[in-house]
Amino acid sequence: MNPKDAQRLGLADGEPVYAVSRRGRIRARAWITERIPEGVVYAPFHFAEAPANRLTRSALDPISRIPEYKVSAVRLEKAD
């Protein structure tokens, strides 16, 4: 996440955070970097300990039957 977003949430690099969508919630560690634009969160999908697929839709392209791009609105919450 962007440093400005982390500051608003009172998060330091490596601290636990929840990413919450209408479809689910995951716990992850905050990675704070200028490489991520403000207001954007990035999460890889291949880590079992923070399964980001829980946050997204399971929609498929009707012709190719491949998953659509993984884009989902989330809210971040500082974890206990």
Phi and psi restraints in degrees (range 20) as a CNS / XPLOR table:
assign (resid 1 and name C) (resid 2 and name N)
       (resid 2 and name CA) (resid 2 and name C) 1.0 -70.6 20.0 2
assign (resid 2 and name N) (resid 2 and name CA)
       (resid 2 and name C) (resid 3 and name N) 1.0 145.3 20.0 2
assign (resid 2 and name C) (resid 3 and name N)
       (resid 3 and name CA) (resid 3 and name C) 1.0 -56.5 20.0 2
assign (resid 3 and name N) (resid 3 and name CA)
       (resid 3 and name C) (resid 4 and name N) 1.0 -34.4 20.0 2
assign (resid 3 and name C) (resid 4 and name N)
       (resid 4 and name CA) (resid 4 and name C) 1.0 -66.9 20.0 2
assign (resid 4 and name N) (resid 4 and name CA)
       (resid 4 and name C) (resid 5 and name N) 1.0 -39.6 20.0 2
assign (resid 4 and name C) (resid 5 and name N)
       (resid 5 and name CA) (resid 5 and name C) 1.0 -66.0 20.0 2
assign (resid 5 and name N) (resid 5 and name CA)
       (resid 5 and name C) (resid 6 and name N) 1.0 -42.0 20.0 2
assign (resid 5 and name C) (resid 6 and name N)
       (resid 6 and name CA) (resid 6 and name C) 1.0 -62.3 20.0 2
assign (resid 6 and name N) (resid 6 and name CA)
       (resid 6 and name C) (resid 7 and name N) 1.0 -40.6 20.0 2
assign (resid 6 and name C) (resid 7 and name N)
       (resid 7 and name CA) (resid 7 and name C) 1.0 -63.0 20.0 2
assign (resid 7 and name N) (resid 7 and name CA)
       (resid 7 and name C) (resid 8 and name N) 1.0 -42.6 20.0 2
assign (resid 7 and name C) (resid 8 and name N)
       (resid 8 and name CA) (resid 8 and name C) 1.0 -60.9 20.0 2
assign (resid 8 and name N) (resid 8 and name CA)
       (resid 8 and name C) (resid 9 and name N) 1.0 -33.7 20.0 2
assign (resid 8 and name C) (resid 9 and name N)
       (resid 9 and name CA) (resid 9 and name C) 1.0 -89.2 20.0 2
assign (resid 9 and name N) (resid 9 and name CA)
       (resid 9 and name C) (resid 10 and name N) 1.0 -7.4 20.0 2
assign (resid 9 and name C) (resid 10 and name N)
       (resid 10 and name CA) (resid 10 and name C) 1.0 70.9 20.0 2
assign (resid 10 and name N) (resid 10 and name CA)
       (resid 10 and name C) (resid 11 and name N) 1.0 34.7 20.0 2
assign (resid 10 and name C) (resid 11 and name N)
       (resid 11 and name CA) (resid 11 and name C) 1.0 -103.2 20.0 2
assign (resid 11 and name N) (resid 11 and name CA)
       (resid 11 and name C) (resid 12 and name N) 1.0 142.9 20.0 2
assign (resid 11 and name C) (resid 12 and name N)
       (resid 12 and name CA) (resid 12 and name C) 1.0 -108.5 20.0 2
assign (resid 12 and name N) (resid 12 and name CA)
       (resid 12 and name C) (resid 13 and name N) 1.0 157.9 20.0 2
assign (resid 12 and name C) (resid 13 and name N)
       (resid 13 and name CA) (resid 13 and name C) 1.0 -55.2 20.0 2
assign (resid 13 and name N) (resid 13 and name CA)
       (resid 13 and name C) (resid 14 and name N) 1.0 130.1 20.0 2
assign (resid 13 and name C) (resid 14 and name N)
       (resid 14 and name CA) (resid 14 and name C) 1.0 90.2 20.0 2
assign (resid 14 and name N) (resid 14 and name CA)
       (resid 14 and name C) (resid 15 and name N) 1.0 -9.6 20.0 2
assign (resid 14 and name C) (resid 15 and name N)
       (resid 15 and name CA) (resid 15 and name C) 1.0 -72.4 20.0 2
assign (resid 15 and name N) (resid 15 and name CA)
       (resid 15 and name C) (resid 16 and name N) 1.0 151.1 20.0 2
assign (resid 15 and name C) (resid 16 and name N)
       (resid 16 and name CA) (resid 16 and name C) 1.0 -71.3 20.0 2
assign (resid 16 and name N) (resid 16 and name CA)
       (resid 16 and name C) (resid 17 and name N) 1.0 143.3 20.0 2
assign (resid 16 and name C) (resid 17 and name N)
       (resid 17 and name CA) (resid 17 and name C) 1.0 -144.2 20.0 2
assign (resid 17 and name N) (resid 17 and name CA)
       (resid 17 and name C) (resid 18 and name N) 1.0 148.8 20.0 2
assign (resid 17 and name C) (resid 18 and name N)
       (resid 18 and name CA) (resid 18 and name C) 1.0 -101.5 20.0 2
assign (resid 18 and name N) (resid 18 and name CA)
       (resid 18 and name C) (resid 19 and name N) 1.0 135.7 20.0 2
assign (resid 18 and name C) (resid 19 and name N)
       (resid 19 and name CA) (resid 19 and name C) 1.0 -107.2 20.0 2
assign (resid 19 and name N) (resid 19 and name CA)
       (resid 19 and name C) (resid 20 and name N) 1.0 123.5 20.0 2
assign (resid 19 and name C) (resid 20 and name N)
       (resid 20 and name CA) (resid 20 and name C) 1.0 -123.5 20.0 2
assign (resid 20 and name N) (resid 20 and name CA)
       (resid 20 and name C) (resid 21 and name N) 1.0 129.8 20.0 2
assign (resid 20 and name C) (resid 21 and name N)
       (resid 21 and name CA) (resid 21 and name C) 1.0 -124.5 20.0 2
assign (resid 21 and name N) (resid 21 and name CA)
       (resid 21 and name C) (resid 22 and name N) 1.0 -178.1 20.0 2
assign (resid 21 and name C) (resid 22 and name N)
       (resid 22 and name CA) (resid 22 and name C) 1.0 -67.3 20.0 2
assign (resid 22 and name N) (resid 22 and name CA)
       (resid 22 and name C) (resid 23 and name N) 1.0 -17.5 20.0 2
assign (resid 22 and name C) (resid 23 and name N)
       (resid 23 and name CA) (resid 23 and name C) 1.0 -102.8 20.0 2
assign (resid 23 and name N) (resid 23 and name CA)
       (resid 23 and name C) (resid 24 and name N) 1.0 -15.3 20.0 2
assign (resid 23 and name C) (resid 24 and name N)
       (resid 24 and name CA) (resid 24 and name C) 1.0 174.0 20.0 2
assign (resid 24 and name N) (resid 24 and name CA)
       (resid 24 and name C) (resid 25 and name N) 1.0 -173.9 20.0 2
assign (resid 24 and name C) (resid 25 and name N)
       (resid 25 and name CA) (resid 25 and name C) 1.0 -146.9 20.0 2
assign (resid 25 and name N) (resid 25 and name CA)
       (resid 25 and name C) (resid 26 and name N) 1.0 139.6 20.0 2
assign (resid 25 and name C) (resid 26 and name N)
       (resid 26 and name CA) (resid 26 and name C) 1.0 -131.4 20.0 2
assign (resid 26 and name N) (resid 26 and name CA)
       (resid 26 and name C) (resid 27 and name N) 1.0 155.9 20.0 2
assign (resid 26 and name C) (resid 27 and name N)
       (resid 27 and name CA) (resid 27 and name C) 1.0 -108.6 20.0 2
assign (resid 27 and name N) (resid 27 and name CA)
       (resid 27 and name C) (resid 28 and name N) 1.0 134.5 20.0 2
assign (resid 27 and name C) (resid 28 and name N)
       (resid 28 and name CA) (resid 28 and name C) 1.0 -146.2 20.0 2
assign (resid 28 and name N) (resid 28 and name CA)
       (resid 28 and name C) (resid 29 and name N) 1.0 177.1 20.0 2
assign (resid 28 and name C) (resid 29 and name N)
       (resid 29 and name CA) (resid 29 and name C) 1.0 -101.6 20.0 2
assign (resid 29 and name N) (resid 29 and name CA)
       (resid 29 and name C) (resid 30 and name N) 1.0 136.2 20.0 2
assign (resid 29 and name C) (resid 30 and name N)
       (resid 30 and name CA) (resid 30 and name C) 1.0 -68.8 20.0 2
assign (resid 30 and name N) (resid 30 and name CA)
       (resid 30 and name C) (resid 31 and name N) 1.0 133.0 20.0 2
assign (resid 30 and name C) (resid 31 and name N)
       (resid 31 and name CA) (resid 31 and name C) 1.0 -118.0 20.0 2
assign (resid 31 and name N) (resid 31 and name CA)
       (resid 31 and name C) (resid 32 and name N) 1.0 110.2 20.0 2
assign (resid 31 and name C) (resid 32 and name N)
       (resid 32 and name CA) (resid 32 and name C) 1.0 -101.0 20.0 2
assign (resid 32 and name N) (resid 32 and name CA)
       (resid 32 and name C) (resid 33 and name N) 1.0 123.1 20.0 2
assign (resid 32 and name C) (resid 33 and name N)
       (resid 33 and name CA) (resid 33 and name C) 1.0 -156.1 20.0 2
assign (resid 33 and name N) (resid 33 and name CA)
       (resid 33 and name C) (resid 34 and name N) 1.0 148.3 20.0 2
assign (resid 33 and name C) (resid 34 and name N)
       (resid 34 and name CA) (resid 34 and name C) 1.0 -70.9 20.0 2
assign (resid 34 and name N) (resid 34 and name CA)
       (resid 34 and name C) (resid 35 and name N) 1.0 -13.8 20.0 2
assign (resid 34 and name C) (resid 35 and name N)
       (resid 35 and name CA) (resid 35 and name C) 1.0 -68.0 20.0 2
assign (resid 35 and name N) (resid 35 and name CA)
       (resid 35 and name C) (resid 36 and name N) 1.0 -20.6 20.0 2
assign (resid 35 and name C) (resid 36 and name N)
       (resid 36 and name CA) (resid 36 and name C) 1.0 -99.1 20.0 2
assign (resid 36 and name N) (resid 36 and name CA)
       (resid 36 and name C) (resid 37 and name N) 1.0 127.6 20.0 2
assign (resid 36 and name C) (resid 37 and name N)
       (resid 37 and name CA) (resid 37 and name C) 1.0 -64.6 20.0 2
assign (resid 37 and name N) (resid 37 and name CA)
       (resid 37 and name C) (resid 38 and name N) 1.0 152.9 20.0 2
assign (resid 37 and name C) (resid 38 and name N)
       (resid 38 and name CA) (resid 38 and name C) 1.0 -58.6 20.0 2
assign (resid 38 and name N) (resid 38 and name CA)
       (resid 38 and name C) (resid 39 and name N) 1.0 136.7 20.0 2
assign (resid 38 and name C) (resid 39 and name N)
       (resid 39 and name CA) (resid 39 and name C) 1.0 84.3 20.0 2
assign (resid 39 and name N) (resid 39 and name CA)
       (resid 39 and name C) (resid 40 and name N) 1.0 3.4 20.0 2
assign (resid 39 and name C) (resid 40 and name N)
       (resid 40 and name CA) (resid 40 and name C) 1.0 -119.2 20.0 2
assign (resid 40 and name N) (resid 40 and name CA)
       (resid 40 and name C) (resid 41 and name N) 1.0 142.1 20.0 2
assign (resid 40 and name C) (resid 41 and name N)
       (resid 41 and name CA) (resid 41 and name C) 1.0 -122.7 20.0 2
assign (resid 41 and name N) (resid 41 and name CA)
       (resid 41 and name C) (resid 42 and name N) 1.0 137.8 20.0 2
assign (resid 41 and name C) (resid 42 and name N)
       (resid 42 and name CA) (resid 42 and name C) 1.0 -116.3 20.0 2
assign (resid 42 and name N) (resid 42 and name CA)
       (resid 42 and name C) (resid 43 and name N) 1.0 137.0 20.0 2
assign (resid 42 and name C) (resid 43 and name N)
       (resid 43 and name CA) (resid 43 and name C) 1.0 -142.8 20.0 2
assign (resid 43 and name N) (resid 43 and name CA)
       (resid 43 and name C) (resid 44 and name N) 1.0 126.3 20.0 2
assign (resid 43 and name C) (resid 44 and name N)
       (resid 44 and name CA) (resid 44 and name C) 1.0 -70.5 20.0 2
assign (resid 44 and name N) (resid 44 and name CA)
       (resid 44 and name C) (resid 45 and name N) 1.0 155.6 20.0 2
assign (resid 44 and name C) (resid 45 and name N)
       (resid 45 and name CA) (resid 45 and name C) 1.0 -100.2 20.0 2
assign (resid 45 and name N) (resid 45 and name CA)
       (resid 45 and name C) (resid 46 and name N) 1.0 0.0 20.0 2
assign (resid 45 and name C) (resid 46 and name N)
       (resid 46 and name CA) (resid 46 and name C) 1.0 -106.1 20.0 2
assign (resid 46 and name N) (resid 46 and name CA)
       (resid 46 and name C) (resid 47 and name N) 1.0 17.2 20.0 2
assign (resid 46 and name C) (resid 47 and name N)
       (resid 47 and name CA) (resid 47 and name C) 1.0 -108.5 20.0 2
assign (resid 47 and name N) (resid 47 and name CA)
       (resid 47 and name C) (resid 48 and name N) 1.0 119.1 20.0 2
assign (resid 47 and name C) (resid 48 and name N)
       (resid 48 and name CA) (resid 48 and name C) 1.0 -63.1 20.0 2
assign (resid 48 and name N) (resid 48 and name CA)
       (resid 48 and name C) (resid 49 and name N) 1.0 -30.1 20.0 2
assign (resid 48 and name C) (resid 49 and name N)
       (resid 49 and name CA) (resid 49 and name C) 1.0 -74.5 20.0 2
assign (resid 49 and name N) (resid 49 and name CA)
       (resid 49 and name C) (resid 50 and name N) 1.0 -12.8 20.0 2
assign (resid 49 and name C) (resid 50 and name N)
       (resid 50 and name CA) (resid 50 and name C) 1.0 -144.1 20.0 2
assign (resid 50 and name N) (resid 50 and name CA)
       (resid 50 and name C) (resid 51 and name N) 1.0 72.1 20.0 2
assign (resid 50 and name C) (resid 51 and name N)
       (resid 51 and name CA) (resid 51 and name C) 1.0 -70.7 20.0 2
assign (resid 51 and name N) (resid 51 and name CA)
       (resid 51 and name C) (resid 52 and name N) 1.0 89.9 20.0 2
assign (resid 51 and name C) (resid 52 and name N)
       (resid 52 and name CA) (resid 52 and name C) 1.0 -61.3 20.0 2
assign (resid 52 and name N) (resid 52 and name CA)
       (resid 52 and name C) (resid 53 and name N) 1.0 -20.5 20.0 2
assign (resid 52 and name C) (resid 53 and name N)
       (resid 53 and name CA) (resid 53 and name C) 1.0 -60.6 20.0 2
assign (resid 53 and name N) (resid 53 and name CA)
       (resid 53 and name C) (resid 54 and name N) 1.0 -21.4 20.0 2
assign (resid 53 and name C) (resid 54 and name N)
       (resid 54 and name CA) (resid 54 and name C) 1.0 -64.3 20.0 2
assign (resid 54 and name N) (resid 54 and name CA)
       (resid 54 and name C) (resid 55 and name N) 1.0 -19.0 20.0 2
assign (resid 54 and name C) (resid 55 and name N)
       (resid 55 and name CA) (resid 55 and name C) 1.0 -92.4 20.0 2
assign (resid 55 and name N) (resid 55 and name CA)
       (resid 55 and name C) (resid 56 and name N) 1.0 -11.4 20.0 2
assign (resid 55 and name C) (resid 56 and name N)
       (resid 56 and name CA) (resid 56 and name C) 1.0 -113.1 20.0 2
assign (resid 56 and name N) (resid 56 and name CA)
       (resid 56 and name C) (resid 57 and name N) 1.0 173.2 20.0 2
assign (resid 56 and name C) (resid 57 and name N)
       (resid 57 and name CA) (resid 57 and name C) 1.0 -79.7 20.0 2
assign (resid 57 and name N) (resid 57 and name CA)
       (resid 57 and name C) (resid 58 and name N) 1.0 160.5 20.0 2
assign (resid 57 and name C) (resid 58 and name N)
       (resid 58 and name CA) (resid 58 and name C) 1.0 -103.7 20.0 2
assign (resid 58 and name N) (resid 58 and name CA)
       (resid 58 and name C) (resid 59 and name N) 1.0 23.5 20.0 2
assign (resid 58 and name C) (resid 59 and name N)
       (resid 59 and name CA) (resid 59 and name C) 1.0 -64.9 20.0 2
assign (resid 59 and name N) (resid 59 and name CA)
       (resid 59 and name C) (resid 60 and name N) 1.0 143.9 20.0 2
assign (resid 59 and name C) (resid 60 and name N)
       (resid 60 and name CA) (resid 60 and name C) 1.0 -120.4 20.0 2
assign (resid 60 and name N) (resid 60 and name CA)
       (resid 60 and name C) (resid 61 and name N) 1.0 151.5 20.0 2
assign (resid 60 and name C) (resid 61 and name N)
       (resid 61 and name CA) (resid 61 and name C) 1.0 -64.0 20.0 2
assign (resid 61 and name N) (resid 61 and name CA)
       (resid 61 and name C) (resid 62 and name N) 1.0 130.4 20.0 2
assign (resid 61 and name C) (resid 62 and name N)
       (resid 62 and name CA) (resid 62 and name C) 1.0 -66.0 20.0 2
assign (resid 62 and name N) (resid 62 and name CA)
       (resid 62 and name C) (resid 63 and name N) 1.0 -22.3 20.0 2
assign (resid 62 and name C) (resid 63 and name N)
       (resid 63 and name CA) (resid 63 and name C) 1.0 -96.5 20.0 2
assign (resid 63 and name N) (resid 63 and name CA)
       (resid 63 and name C) (resid 64 and name N) 1.0 -52.7 20.0 2
assign (resid 63 and name C) (resid 64 and name N)
       (resid 64 and name CA) (resid 64 and name C) 1.0 -83.8 20.0 2
assign (resid 64 and name N) (resid 64 and name CA)
       (resid 64 and name C) (resid 65 and name N) 1.0 -20.0 20.0 2
assign (resid 64 and name C) (resid 65 and name N)
       (resid 65 and name CA) (resid 65 and name C) 1.0 64.7 20.0 2
assign (resid 65 and name N) (resid 65 and name CA)
       (resid 65 and name C) (resid 66 and name N) 1.0 25.3 20.0 2
assign (resid 65 and name C) (resid 66 and name N)
       (resid 66 and name CA) (resid 66 and name C) 1.0 -98.5 20.0 2
assign (resid 66 and name N) (resid 66 and name CA)
       (resid 66 and name C) (resid 67 and name N) 1.0 152.7 20.0 2
assign (resid 66 and name C) (resid 67 and name N)
       (resid 67 and name CA) (resid 67 and name C) 1.0 -62.6 20.0 2
assign (resid 67 and name N) (resid 67 and name CA)
       (resid 67 and name C) (resid 68 and name N) 1.0 145.3 20.0 2
assign (resid 67 and name C) (resid 68 and name N)
       (resid 68 and name CA) (resid 68 and name C) 1.0 -72.7 20.0 2
assign (resid 68 and name N) (resid 68 and name CA)
       (resid 68 and name C) (resid 69 and name N) 1.0 166.6 20.0 2
assign (resid 68 and name C) (resid 69 and name N)
       (resid 69 and name CA) (resid 69 and name C) 1.0 -55.8 20.0 2
assign (resid 69 and name N) (resid 69 and name CA)
       (resid 69 and name C) (resid 70 and name N) 1.0 143.5 20.0 2
assign (resid 69 and name C) (resid 70 and name N)
       (resid 70 and name CA) (resid 70 and name C) 1.0 -86.1 20.0 2
assign (resid 70 and name N) (resid 70 and name CA)
       (resid 70 and name C) (resid 71 and name N) 1.0 90.1 20.0 2
assign (resid 70 and name C) (resid 71 and name N)
       (resid 71 and name CA) (resid 71 and name C) 1.0 -128.1 20.0 2
assign (resid 71 and name N) (resid 71 and name CA)
       (resid 71 and name C) (resid 72 and name N) 1.0 130.3 20.0 2
assign (resid 71 and name C) (resid 72 and name N)
       (resid 72 and name CA) (resid 72 and name C) 1.0 -153.6 20.0 2
assign (resid 72 and name N) (resid 72 and name CA)
       (resid 72 and name C) (resid 73 and name N) 1.0 141.9 20.0 2
assign (resid 72 and name C) (resid 73 and name N)
       (resid 73 and name CA) (resid 73 and name C) 1.0 -75.1 20.0 2
assign (resid 73 and name N) (resid 73 and name CA)
       (resid 73 and name C) (resid 74 and name N) 1.0 132.5 20.0 2
assign (resid 73 and name C) (resid 74 and name N)
       (resid 74 and name CA) (resid 74 and name C) 1.0 -134.1 20.0 2
assign (resid 74 and name N) (resid 74 and name CA)
       (resid 74 and name C) (resid 75 and name N) 1.0 159.2 20.0 2
assign (resid 74 and name C) (resid 75 and name N)
       (resid 75 and name CA) (resid 75 and name C) 1.0 -115.7 20.0 2
assign (resid 75 and name N) (resid 75 and name CA)
       (resid 75 and name C) (resid 76 and name N) 1.0 136.7 20.0 2
assign (resid 75 and name C) (resid 76 and name N)
       (resid 76 and name CA) (resid 76 and name C) 1.0 -100.1 20.0 2
assign (resid 76 and name N) (resid 76 and name CA)
       (resid 76 and name C) (resid 77 and name N) 1.0 139.5 20.0 2
assign (resid 76 and name C) (resid 77 and name N)
       (resid 77 and name CA) (resid 77 and name C) 1.0 -132.3 20.0 2
assign (resid 77 and name N) (resid 77 and name CA)
       (resid 77 and name C) (resid 78 and name N) 1.0 136.2 20.0 2
assign (resid 77 and name C) (resid 78 and name N)
       (resid 78 and name CA) (resid 78 and name C) 1.0 -66.2 20.0 2
assign (resid 78 and name N) (resid 78 and name CA)
       (resid 78 and name C) (resid 79 and name N) 1.0 128.4 20.0 2
assign (resid 78 and name C) (resid 79 and name N)
       (resid 79 and name CA) (resid 79 and name C) 1.0 -83.2 20.0 2
assign (resid 79 and name N) (resid 79 and name CA)
       (resid 79 and name C) (resid 80 and name N) 1.0 155.3 20.0 2
